[in-house]
C-alpha cells in the first residue's frame, strides 16, 4: 500500500490502536487466570481453590480409581499418596502402563492417617489434599480433622469425600466434588447419570411387594489366616441391602466391619456366600480375582477358599449361590458393578436380564481412562 508522507503519523497511530485491540482480544486465550472454584465437601465444609487442582495428595491411593473416571491421565495429577493401591499390584500395573511416571510418586503413608507425614506432604506443595470420611471421620475431631486443619492453616485446601462409609448416599456427591475440584465436573455428572439410572432400575424391581431377602454371608478377604471378617452396619451393608439381600454380619457387628465366628455363621444359616478378594490374596491361598486374573484361576481359588473354610452350611449350598468378587469394587464409584452382580446373585429370576459384564464394559469404554482388565468375579455355578 502506498502511504503519503503527510499521513504517516496518523496511519501509525491507527495501526497501533488496531494491534492493541487485537492483543486485548487474544490475551485471555493465552494467559487468562482461571476463575476460583468454590465448593462444599460432604462434611459441609466450604472450600475454595484458586484454580482446578493439578497437584493432588491422595490420603487413600485407591481413589485413583475415582480420578480415572474424571481425567485422561489420573496419575499425572497425583504428587503424593498412600501406598494402599500398590498392594493390588496387577491394578497398579494398569496405571503404570498408562503412565510409567507413577512409580516416582512418593508414598507418604500405609493408608492410615496416623502414618501420614504432614511435613513430607507439605514439601510436595500440593494444591489439594483429598481425605476420606472413613479415615477417622475426616473433617471432624479425629486425626482426619487434625490433618485438615493443619493443611488449611498453611493455605492448602482440603476436601473430604466418601465412597466407602455410606456409598449409596455419598458417591454421587463425592464424585461431583472431586470432578469440580479438577475442572471436570461434566464428566462426573455424566457418570452419575449412568450410575443413578442403573441403581434406580434395581430399586424399582426390589420395591415389588412380597420380596424375600436372602440371608447373605459376605466373607471379606476370603481365605486369609483369620476367619471370618465381614461387614457390619455401613460400608458393604448398604450395597447388600441395595441389591436385595440381608447381611448376617449387620445383625451382630455394630461397626462397619468386624469378625464373625464360624459358630455364628453356621447358626445364621446363610443362603448365599460371597467372598471378597484380590490378587493380594495369592500368597495366602485366598480368593484371587481382579486385574490380570484369568477366569479359570478365579474359579479355582473360590473352590479352594470354600473347601478351606470347612463350613458345612456353606459347602451344602447350591453352587449357584457361592460367589467371589473383587474387594476393590468397594471404596470406589465402580461399586455399581458390585450392586448389579449381587442383585443378580440374590434374585436370579427377578434380574435375569441384568448384565453386569456389559455394565463394566460400558464403564471401561465410556468413562474409565484406565480400563479394568481381568476376572473381577466368579461363581461355582454357571458362569455369568
C-alpha positions in Angstrom: 0.0 0.0 0.0 1.3 3.5 -0.9 1.2 5.9 2.1 1.6 9.6 1.6 4.3 11.2 3.7 1.9 13.7 5.4 -0.3 11.0 6.8 2.4 8.7 8.2 1.9 9.6 11.8 -1.9 9.2 11.6 -1.6 5.8 9.9 1.0 4.5 12.5 -1.3 5.6 15.3 -4.3 3.8 13.8 -2.2 0.7 13.2 -1.1 0.7 16.8 -4.6 1.1 18.1 -5.8 -1.9 15.9 -2.8 -4.0 17.2 -3.6 -3.2 20.8 -7.2 -4.2 20.3 -6.2 -7.5 18.8 -3.8 -8.3 21.6 -6.5 -7.5 24.1 -8.9 -10.0 22.5 -6.2 -12.7 22.2 -4.8 -12.3 25.7 -7.4 -14.4 27.6 -6.8 -17.4 25.4 -3.1 -17.4 26.1 -2.7 -16.2 29.6 -6.0 -15.7 31.4 -6.2 -16.7 35.0 -8.5 -19.5 35.9 -11.5 -18.5 38.0 -11.5 -19.6 41.6 -13.5 -22.8 42.3 -15.9 -22.7 45.3 -17.3 -26.0 46.5 -18.8 -27.7 49.6 -17.5 -31.1 50.6 -19.6 -33.9 52.1 -18.9 -32.7 55.6 -20.4 -29.3 54.8 -17.0 -27.5 54.8 -16.7 -24.6 52.3 -13.6 -24.9 50.2 -12.2 -22.5 47.6 -9.5 -23.5 45.1 -7.6 -20.8 43.2 -7.8 -22.9 40.0 -8.5 -26.6 39.1 -6.2 -28.8 41.1 -3.2 -30.2 39.3 -1.1 -31.3 42.3 -3.2 -33.6 44.5 -2.3 -35.5 47.6 -4.4 -38.7 48.0 -4.8 -39.9 51.6 -6.2 -43.1 50.0 -4.3 -44.3 47.0 -7.3 -46.4 45.8 -9.1 -43.1 45.0 -7.0 -43.1 41.8 -9.9 -45.3 40.5 -12.3 -42.4 41.0 -9.9 -39.9 39.3 -9.8 -42.3 36.4 -13.5 -41.7 35.8 -12.7 -37.9 35.5 -9.3 -37.4 33.9 -7.5 -38.9 30.9 -4.3 -39.4 32.9 -5.2 -39.5 36.6 -1.7 -40.4 37.9 -0.4 -37.1 36.4 -2.4 -35.2 39.0 -1.0 -37.0 42.0 2.1 -35.7 43.7 1.9 -37.9 46.8 -0.3 -40.7 48.2 -0.9 -43.6 50.5 0.5 -47.0 49.5 -2.7 -49.0 49.6 -3.2 -49.2 45.8 0.2 -50.7 45.4 -0.9 -53.8 47.4 -3.1 -54.7 44.3 0.0 -55.0 42.1 -2.0 -56.0 39.0 -4.3 -53.0 39.1 -1.4 -50.7 39.9 0.3 -52.1 36.8 -2.7 -51.0 34.6 -1.9 -47.4 35.7 1.8 -47.9 35.2 1.2 -48.9 31.6 -0.8 -45.7 31.1 1.8 -43.5 32.8 5.2 -45.1 33.8 6.0 -42.0 35.9 3.5 -43.3 38.5 6.5 -45.2 40.1 8.0 -41.8 41.1 5.0 -40.7 43.1 6.1 -40.5 46.8 4.3 -42.8 49.2 3.6 -40.9 52.3 1.6 -43.5 54.4 0.4 -47.0 54.5 -3.2 -45.9 54.1 -3.9 -44.8 57.6 -3.9 -41.1 58.6 -1.7 -41.6 61.7 1.1 -42.9 59.4 1.0 -39.9 57.1 3.9 -37.5 57.4 2.5 -34.0 57.1 6.0 -32.4 56.8 6.8 -34.6 53.8 3.3 -33.9 52.4 3.7 -30.1 52.6 7.2 -30.3 51.0 5.4 -31.7 47.8 3.5 -28.4 47.5 0.1 -29.9 46.8 -2.7 -27.6 45.7 -5.3 -30.0 47.1 -5.5 -32.7 49.7 -8.2 -35.4 49.3 -9.3 -37.2 52.5 -11.8 -40.0 53.0 -14.6 -39.6 55.5 -14.0 -43.2 56.7 -10.4 -42.3 57.7 -11.2 -41.4 61.3 -14.2 -39.2 60.4 -12.1 -36.8 58.4 -13.1 -33.2 58.9 -14.2 -33.9 62.5 -12.3 -34.1 65.8 -10.2 -37.1 65.0 -6.9 -37.5 63.1 -8.6 -36.6 59.8 -9.9 -33.3 61.2 -6.5 -32.5 62.7 -4.8 -33.0 59.3 -7.4 -30.9 57.5 -6.9 -28.1 60.0 -3.1 -28.2 59.7 -3.1 -28.2 55.9 -5.7 -25.4 55.8 -3.7 -23.3 58.3 -0.9 -23.0 55.8 -3.2 -22.4 52.9 -3.5 -25.9 51.3 -7.2 -26.7 50.6 -8.7 -30.0 51.8 -11.8 -31.8 50.6 -13.4 -34.8 52.2 -15.2 -37.4 50.0 -16.7 -40.8 50.7 -17.2 -43.9 48.6 -16.9 -46.3 51.5 -18.7 -45.5 54.7 -22.1 -44.6 53.1 -21.5 -45.4 49.4 -25.2 -45.4 48.2 -25.7 -42.0 49.9 -22.4 -40.2 49.3 -20.9 -41.5 46.0 -22.6 -39.1 43.5 -21.9 -36.0 45.6 -18.3 -37.1 46.2 -17.6 -37.7 42.6 -19.1 -34.4 41.6 -17.0 -32.6 44.3 -13.9 -34.3 43.0 -14.7 -33.6 39.4 -15.4 -29.9 40.2 -12.1 -29.7 42.0 -10.1 -30.7 39.0 -12.2 -28.9 36.4 -14.1 -31.9 35.1 -17.5 -31.7 36.7 -19.1 -32.5 33.4 -17.5 -36.0 33.4 -18.7 -36.6 37.0 -22.2 -35.6 36.1 -22.2 -38.0 33.1 -21.1 -40.9 35.2 -23.5 -40.0 37.9 -26.4 -40.1 35.4 -25.3 -43.6 34.2 -24.9 -44.8 37.9 -28.3 -43.4 39.0 -30.2 -44.9 36.1 -29.0 -48.4 36.8 -29.4 -48.2 40.6 -32.9 -46.9 40.2 -33.8 -49.8 37.9 -32.7 -52.3 40.6 -34.5 -50.4 43.4 -37.8 -50.3 41.4 -37.9 -54.0 40.9 -36.9 -54.7 44.6 -39.8 -52.5 45.7 -42.3 -55.1 44.5 -44.5 -56.4 47.3 -43.6 -59.8 48.9 -39.9 -59.6 48.2 -37.9 -62.1 50.3 -34.3 -61.0 51.1 -31.9 -64.0 51.2 -29.5 -64.2 54.2 -26.1 -63.4 52.9 -22.7 -64.2 54.4 -20.0 -61.8 53.0 -16.6 -63.2 53.8 -14.3 -60.3 53.5 -10.7 -61.0 52.3 -11.7 -64.6 52.0 -9.2 -67.3 52.6 -6.8 -65.4 54.8 -5.4 -66.8 58.0 -8.3 -65.5 60.1 -12.0 -66.2 59.7 -14.2 -64.5 59.3 -14.0 -60.8 58.7 -17.4 -59.4 57.5 -19.2 -56.1 57.0 -21.3 -54.9 59.9 -23.5 -51.8 59.7 -22.4 -49.4 56.9 -20.0 -49.9 54.1 -20.8 -53.2 52.3 -24.1 -53.5 54.2 -25.7 -50.6 52.2 -24.6 -52.3 49.0 -26.0 -55.7 50.1 -29.3 -54.0 51.0 -29.4 -52.1 47.7 -29.1 -55.4 45.9 -31.9 -57.0 47.9 -30.1 -59.1 50.4 -29.9 -59.4 54.2 -26.4 -59.2 55.6 -26.0 -61.6 58.6 -23.0 -59.6 59.8 -25.1 -56.5 60.4 -27.1 -58.4 63.0 -24.2 -58.7 65.4 -21.4 -56.3 64.3 -22.2 -52.8 65.5 -19.4 -51.0 63.4 -18.6 -51.0 59.7 -16.5 -54.2 59.9 -15.8 -56.9 62.4 -15.2 -60.6 62.8 -17.8 -63.4 62.9 -17.2 -66.8 64.5 -17.7 -70.0 62.5 -20.3 -71.0 65.0 -22.3 -67.8 64.4 -22.1 -68.2 60.6 -23.4 -71.8 61.0 -26.2 -70.7 63.3 -27.3 -67.8 61.0 -27.9 -70.3 58.1 -26.8 -68.1 55.2 -28.4 -68.8 51.9 -25.8 -67.0 49.8 -22.0 -66.9 50.2 -20.0 -64.0 48.8 -16.2 -64.0 49.3 -14.2 -60.9 48.5 -10.6 -60.9 47.5 -8.0 -59.7 45.0 -4.5 -60.6 43.7 -3.1 -59.7 47.1 -4.6 -62.9 48.3 -2.5 -65.2 46.2 0.3 -65.5 48.8 -2.1 -66.6 51.5 -4.0 -69.1 49.3 -7.2 -66.9 49.4 -9.7 -65.8 46.8 -7.9 -64.4 43.8 -9.9 -62.2 41.5 -9.3 -58.9 39.8 -6.9 -57.3 37.4 -4.9 -59.7 35.2 -6.7 -62.8 36.6 -7.9 -65.5 34.2 -11.5 -66.8 34.8 -10.3 -70.4 35.4 -7.8 -69.2 38.1 -10.6 -67.2 39.8 -12.9 -70.2 39.9 -10.2 -72.5 41.2 -9.3 -70.0 44.0 -13.0 -69.8 45.0 -13.3 -73.6 45.2 -10.2 -73.8 47.3 -11.4 -71.0 49.6 -14.7 -72.6 50.3 -13.0 -76.0 50.9 -10.5 -74.4 53.3 -13.4 -72.7 55.2 -14.6 -76.2 56.0 -18.1 -75.0 57.0 -20.9 -77.4 56.3 -23.5 -74.8 56.0 -21.6 -73.3 53.0 -20.4 -76.5 51.4 -24.1 -77.7 51.2 -25.2 -74.6 49.4 -26.2 -74.8 45.7 -23.0 -74.0 43.8 -25.0 -71.2 42.0 -25.2 -69.5 45.4 -21.5 -69.4 46.0 -19.6 -66.5 44.6 -16.4 -64.4 44.7 -15.9 -60.7 43.9 -13.2 -58.2 43.8 -12.7 -56.4 47.1 -11.6 -53.1 45.4 -15.0 -52.6 43.8 -15.5 -51.3 47.3 -14.5 -47.7 48.1 -14.9 -46.5 44.5 -17.8 -45.5 42.3 -17.3 -48.7 40.5 -19.3 -50.5 43.2 -22.2 -50.1 40.8 -21.0 -53.3 39.2 -21.0 -55.0 42.6 -24.6 -54.0 43.2 -25.7 -55.4 39.9 -23.8 -58.6 40.5 -25.2 -59.1 44.0 -28.8 -58.3 42.8 -28.4 -61.0 40.1 -27.0 -63.5 42.5 -29.6 -62.8 45.2 -32.6 -62.7 42.9 -31.6 -64.6 39.7 -35.2 -64.7 38.3 -36.0 -61.1 39.0 -32.8 -59.9 37.4 -32.4 -62.5 34.7 -31.9 -59.7 32.1 -29.3 -57.8 34.1 -25.8 -58.0 32.5 -23.1 -56.7 34.9 -20.4 -57.7 32.4 -22.0 -55.3 29.8 -22.1 -52.6 32.5 -18.4 -53.0 33.3 -17.7 -53.0 29.5 -19.6 -49.7 29.1 -17.8 -48.1 32.1 -14.5 -49.2 30.5 -15.4 -47.8 27.1 -17.2 -44.6 28.0 -15.8 -43.5 31.4 -12.6 -45.1 32.7 -9.4 -43.7 31.2 -7.6 -46.8 32.6 -10.0 -49.7 31.8 -10.2 -52.7 34.1 -8.9 -56.0 32.6 -9.3 -59.3 34.2 -11.8 -61.6 36.0 -13.4 -59.5 38.7 -15.9 -62.0 39.9 -16.6 -65.7 39.7 -19.2 -68.3 40.8 -19.2 -72.0 41.4 -22.4 -72.3 39.4 -22.8 -71.4 35.7 -20.5 -68.5 34.7 -22.1 -65.1 34.4 
